[in-house]
């Protein structure tokens, strides 16, 4: 089955009633976990972006505590998993400030992680790529925010 374009879906949705739209949304939510997470964000958390960021940060904290530190192999797998979830949560928000905040928090946690990431090239590269991503995204924001995020990024690098 070939999926139709978003434009075609939008046109079709304009012809549906409110009840039909609600049924379609509920069916989407039942079909995939990510759809349910996105609907949860849109319905319950989008009005309080700071609360959403704090919720994601606490989720990241939990994930960092669960990392198996016996080998760098397991650490790398877990760090990549955490980063994927951060990217997913940032995608829900669509706000660049939220993405920068979450990536800064991730880099801060990664830099202060024990055993040190400095002893592993892959983890160091992950850290450097995310710092470059922060710089790139922050450059599109307002000058005051750019300055604040630049200071935070430099503070994390100095750790």
N, C-alpha and C positions, 0 to 999 in steps of 0.2 A: 504494500500500500504506500502510495506516495503522498506525503504531506503537502497541503496547499500553503500558499504564502500567507504571511501575517495580514496583509492588506485584504485578501479574500476572507479570512476569518473575521476581521473587523467588520467588513460589510455584512457578513451573515449574522453577526451578533447584534447588529443594529435592528434587525428584523425580529428579534426574539423578545418575549415578554420578561418582566422582572423575575417571575417564578421560574421560567426556563433557565435564565441566567444563573439563578441561585442553584438550581439542580446541577447545571454544568460545572459550577465552581466546586460544589460538594463532591461530585464525581471525580474531578481532577484531584481533589485533596485525598480521596481514598486511594487513588491510583499510584501515587508516588510520594515518598517521604519529603522530598525537596519541595513539591507543590504545597504540601501541608505547612512546611516551615515558612515558605514565602507568604502564604495566606495568613499565618499567625503573625508574621511581622507586619503585613499591611493592615490587618484589622486591629491588632492589640498594641503594637510597639512602635509604629511609625510616628506617632504623635510625640513620643518621648525618646528622641535620638540618644541623649546622654544615658538614659536608663538602658537602652538597647546596647550601647557600647559597654556599659558596666556588666551587663549579662553575658556578653560575648567574652569579656575579659575574665570573668569568673569561670566560664567554660574552658578557656585557654589555660588558666591556672590548674584546673582539675586535670586536664590532659597532660600538662608538664609534670605533674606529680605522679602520673601513671607510667611515665617512661621507664623502661627497663635499662638501667645504666651499666649492665654487665659487659656490654660490647658496643662499640661505635656503630656497628651494623644496625642494631635495634634502635639506637638513638636516632640515626638518620631516618629510618623508616617512620618513627614516631613524629619526628620534626616535620617531615614532609606531609604527614597526615594532618597535623595541626595547621600547617600552612594552607593546605587545601580547604580545610573548614573555615579558616579566616577569610580566604578569598570568596568562598561561597556566601558567608554572612555579609561581607562587604558588597557583594553583587546584589543582595536583597535590598540594601539601603539605597544604592545608586548615588550616594553622596561621597564626594572625593574626601571631605574632611573625615568622615567615618573610616574610610579605607586607610587614610594616613594614620589616624589614631590607632587603629588595630594593628597595622604593620609596625608602627613604632613600639607598641606594647610587646608584640611578638619578638622584635629584635632585642628589646631590653631583656626579656625573659631568656632569650637564647644566649645573649652575651654573658649574663650572670649565672648560666647553667653550670652545674658541676656534674661530671668532669668538663673542663674547659673545652670550648669548641676550637680553640687555637691549635689544638693538637691533631685536628682532623681537617684535611683540605676541603672535603665535600661540605662539611658544616660551615666552614669559613666562607666558602663560595655562596652557599645559601644566604648567609648573613649579608654578604656584600651585594648580592643581587637585590635583596629586599631593601637595603639602604639606597641603592641606585633607583629602585622603583619609587621609594618615598620621595626622593629628590625630584624625580620626574613628575610625579603627581602633584607634589606641593608647588612646583613651578607654575601650575595652571591656576592656583588659588590667589586670593587677595594678598597684597604685599605684607600686611601685618601677620597674617597666618603663615605666609612663607617664612618670615623671620622667626616666628615662634617655633615652627616645626624644624627649621634649620638648627636652632639652638638645642632642641631636644635631641635631634639626630647626632649632633656633635657631642652632647653629653653622653649618649649611649656609646659612641665610638671610643670615648676616653676611658670607659670602664675597663 
